Amino acid sequence: MSPRTVAVVGAGPAGLMAAEVLSAAGLAVTVYERMPSVGRKFLMAGRGGLNLTHSEALPMFLGRYGAARDRLEPLLETFSPAALTAWAEALGQETFVGSSGRVFPRTLKASPLLRAWLGRLAAQGVGIEVRHEWLGWDPAGALTFATPRGAHTVQADAVVLALGGASWPRLGSDGSWTGLLEAAGAAVTALRPANMGCDVAWSPVFRDRFQGLPVKNVALSFAGQTARGEAMVTRAGLEGGAIYALSASLREAIAAEGQAELVFDLRPDQSIAQLTDRLQAPHGGQTLSSYLRKVMRMSPVEIGLLREAHGIDLPTAPGAMARRIKAAPIRLTGVQPIARAISSAGGVDWDGVDEGLMLKARPGVFVAGEMLDWEAPTGGYLLQASFATGVAAAHGVLRRLA
Ligand SMILES: Cc1cc2nc3c(=O)[nH]c(=O)nc-3n(C[C@H](O)[C@H](O)[C@H](O)COP(=O)(O)OP(=O)(O)OC[C@H]3O[C@@H](n4cnc5c(N)ncnc54)[C@H](O)[C@@H]3O)c2cc1C
C-alpha cells in the first residue's frame, strides 16, 4: 500500500519541522513554498545572531506567551527548549547560552543549520516545491497553487498550513492567507505588529544627532511592567529589545488612546539616594552636559534623552537631577507598521483548532507557527513556539491518519 500523503504549505521553521516529523513517521510529504527558496525569514533571523530559544526555567518561559500561555504549554512541554537545543546539536550545530540566557548556535547563523536540516529532510524523502503559491481550495477540496508553469492542484490525505505572520512580507509571509481561512469558516484575529518600533516626535536636533544610537542598560516601564535592556533611537522613534518586551501593551494602549508614556530609568542599578550622593560633586564651572558625562558617565544620547523628556533646562540640584535620571518620560505617538515589525500578533483563533491544531471548520487541515494567535517578545520565544507548533501539528496529522 502506498504511504498516506501530506501537503505542507509554507517552508519556514514550522512547516519544515512538521515535514520532518511526518516523514520520519513514514508519510509521503511534499512542502510547497511560494518563494524561490525556503526558510527566508529563518535565514534573516540568523543575520543578527540566530536566537533559537531561551534557557530560563519553563514556568518563566511560558509566561512570555501572555494570553496564549495555557494553549502553548502542552506543546512546549512536548517540544521543549531543551528538545530544540538537542535537535540543533543533532544537526551538527553546537549551541551556547549567552549571558542573557538566550540560546544560539555557535556559528550564530541560520544557514549552516538550514543546510544540514534540508539534507536530513531530503534523506527522509521530503519533496520541496518552490514557486508554488497557495491560493485556496477548488470545489473538490484540492489545494490550488499558482506556479510559473500555471495552475496546479494537489490532493493530499492531510494538509499542514504553516504560512507565517505578516511581518517582513518581502521574505514571503504576508498574511494573505487570512481571507482564505476566514472564507473556509475559521475565525482569525486581525494580524497586528509585534516586537515593533514605536514612533516618537523627537526634536529635530535630537533626531539628527542621535538616530541610530543605542541607549544601553536601561529599564523601561509602562503600565506596571518593566523591561531591562537596550533601546535604539531611530529617525521615527525607538526600537530594540527593551521596547519589544513591552510591545504588546504599548501597541494596545496606543491603539486605544493614541499615545503611551514610556518611562526610562537611565541608571536602573542605582537608587535615587545613590545618584543624589554622586551628584554632590562640585560642578566647577563645567557645562551641565560635560558634568553629567564626567561625574555620571552619561553618554551624549542619554543626556539628549533627558532633555527630550524633561526639557532643555535640566535642574542642577542633586536630588532633582537624580529623580529625572531615574524617571525620564517619553511619549510614544504610534507604532511602526507590521511590514517592519519582527513578528505578528493575532492569527488563527485557538478555539477554532483542536489539541492537534486541526481546523475544526476544515477537518484534515492543520495550522502551525506564527499564523496561530500567539505573540511573544524576542529572546528565542518566537522560533521555539514556531517549531513546537510544527511538531504538534505533525502529531495531530499522525493521530488523524493512524
Ligand atoms: C529580522 C528578524 C529577525 C528575527 N530573529 C529571530 C530570532 O533571533 N529568534 C526568534 O525566535 N525569532 C526571530 N524572528 C522571528 C522568526 O523568524 C519567526 O517567528 C518564524 O520564522 C516564524 O516561523 P513560521 O514557520 O511560522 O513562518 P515563516 O518563517 O514566516 O514561514 C512561512 C512560510 O510560508 C510561506 N508562505 C506564505 N504564504 C504562502 C502561500 N500563500 N503559499 C505558499 N507559501 C506561502 C512564506 O513564504 C514562508 O516561507 C525574527 C524575525 C525577523 C523578521
The ligand as an ORCA input file, in Angstrom:
! r2SCAN-3c Opt
* xyz 0 1
  C      14.573     40.301     11.205
  C      14.000     39.165     12.001
  C      14.784     38.557     12.978
  C      14.259     37.510     13.739
  N      15.057     36.934     14.683
  C      14.546     35.937     15.458
  C      15.362     35.292     16.427
  O      16.581     35.519     16.525
  N      14.764     34.361     17.245
  C      13.445     34.040     17.133
  O      12.949     33.235     17.923
  N      12.680     34.572     16.169
  C      13.195     35.511     15.329
  N      12.409     36.058     14.346
  C      11.027     35.545     14.161
  C      11.009     34.188     13.443
  O      11.845     34.242     12.301
  C       9.562     33.843     13.038
  O       8.739     33.877     14.182
  C       9.491     32.460     12.398
  O      10.232     32.435     11.189
  C       8.048     32.059     12.099
  O       8.068     30.778     11.530
  P       6.863     30.234     10.634
  O       7.327     28.965     10.063
  O       5.611     30.283     11.395
  O       6.692     31.332      9.476
  P       7.725     31.868      8.379
  O       9.119     31.683      8.805
  O       7.244     33.238      8.058
  O       7.464     30.893      7.137
  C       6.244     30.885      6.450
  C       6.497     30.471      5.009
  O       5.264     30.373      4.328
  C       5.410     30.892      3.023
  N       4.102     31.312      2.514
  C       3.312     32.297      2.993
  N       2.178     32.374      2.271
  C       2.252     31.410      1.322
  C       1.362     30.989      0.275
  N       0.185     31.555      0.074
  N       1.767     29.944     -0.498
  C       2.967     29.309     -0.295
  N       3.828     29.683      0.662
  C       3.478     30.711      1.477
  C       6.366     32.054      3.206
  O       6.996     32.405      2.007
  C       7.336     31.492      4.248
  O       8.445     30.865      3.659
  C      12.920     37.075     13.544
  C      12.150     37.680     12.550
  C      12.671     38.714     11.771
  C      11.819     39.333     10.713
*
